[in-house]
Amino acid sequence: MRNADLVARDLKSVWHPCTQMKDHESLPLIPIKRGKGVWLEDFEGNRYIDAVSSWWVNIFGHANPRINAAIQHQIGELEHVILAGFSHEPVVNLSERLIEVTPPGLNKCFYADNGSSAIEAALKMSYHYWKNQGKPAKKNFVNLSNSYHGETLGALALGDVSLYKDTYEPLLMKVMTAPSPDAFNKEPGETDEAYALRQFEAMEQLLAEKHDEICAVVVEPLIQCAGGMRMHHPVYHTRLREACDRYNVHLIADEIAVGFGRTGTLFACEQAG
Ligand SMILES: Cc1ncc(COP(=O)(O)O)c(C=O)c1O
């Protein structure tokens, strides 16, 4: 097969995610035959560095021998079983390991099949918790400006990137938005830390005024990735943790893009102390 053959077949049959397909009239698709480590290779032997880690999910490299061997072993033993009402050793092993490595207080694992559905589950859990506590008025979520949390309707509502959101606005739940601590917007001469603290004042005020109506604040710790790889100082999260405790509001750290060692600590929120 030649690159051009696959591209022609692809354009007849596939809609690509987060893509305006018309763009591919001028911007060629990159057909990939195989991957190894950081490298991807097309059908004619051209190699590419997968610098975006295939949408930041491929943190251990393509065709990782240890991961492949574990998948091959498991698939011969038990490829799938319903998790409602049943259990199996891999899910218990994984949960125990995750509880060991995640920050203290995170003592149970719930599995979703992608980032967006993990966000949906977190929103539902938070609302459900407050309802069980006799506080059904707590039914709003707070996000940060320029945030991104996924494409399903709840996750999309929680994001603030108009490119993804505007078309679907009439379908989306309303959320409360606090200004991002994004250091890109600081004043000349202002430190990242001072800017994060200054931006936190609006969050503090929102929580002070509306905490009785708020289930949770949802943030992407340290980097708003889909929002343009915008970074901010960790002190924002130190203050936010303390304020969420004070106002009885859940804090949901969306580490879908930054977790598992991608910012220098295993989880980005660890840098808030
Ligand atoms: C911070 C963040 N949250 C949620 C998501 C959604 O994850 P998924 O694409 O697996 O649904 C993404 C995806 O890029 C993300 O960067």
The ligand as a Tripos MOL2 file, in Angstrom:
@<TRIPOS>MOLECULE
LIG
   16    16     1     0     0
SMALL
NO_CHARGES

@<TRIPOS>ATOM
      1 C1         -7.8350   18.3860   30.4280 C.3       1 LIG1
      2 C2         -8.6550   17.4590   29.5820 C.ar      1 LIG1
      3 N1         -9.7970   16.9750   30.0830 N.ar      1 LIG1
      4 C3        -10.5700   16.1250   29.3720 C.ar      1 LIG1
      5 C4        -10.2170   15.7290   28.1030 C.ar      1 LIG1
      6 C5        -11.1030   14.7890   27.3400 C.3       1 LIG1
      7 O1        -10.5020   13.5460   27.2030 O.3       1 LIG1
      8 P1        -11.0050   12.5300   26.0590 P.3       1 LIG1
      9 O2        -10.5610   13.1120   24.7610 O.co2     1 LIG1
     10 O3        -10.3150   11.2420   26.4030 O.co2     1 LIG1
     11 O4        -12.4900   12.4270   26.1710 O.co2     1 LIG1
     12 C6         -9.0340   16.2130   27.5380 C.ar      1 LIG1
     13 C7         -8.6390   15.8110   26.1780 C.2       1 LIG1
     14 O5         -7.7440   16.3320   25.5880 O.2       1 LIG1
     15 C8         -8.2380   17.1130   28.2890 C.ar      1 LIG1
     16 O6         -7.1080   17.6390   27.7850 O.3       1 LIG1
@<TRIPOS>BOND
     1     1     2 1
     2     2     3 ar
     3     2    15 ar
     4     3     4 ar
     5     4     5 ar
     6     5     6 1
     7     5    12 ar
     8     6     7 1
     9     7     8 1
    10     8     9 2
    11     8    10 1
    12     8    11 1
    13    12    13 1
    14    12    15 ar
    15    13    14 2
    16    15    16 1
@<TRIPOS>SUBSTRUCTURE
     1 LIG1         1 GROUP 0 **** ****
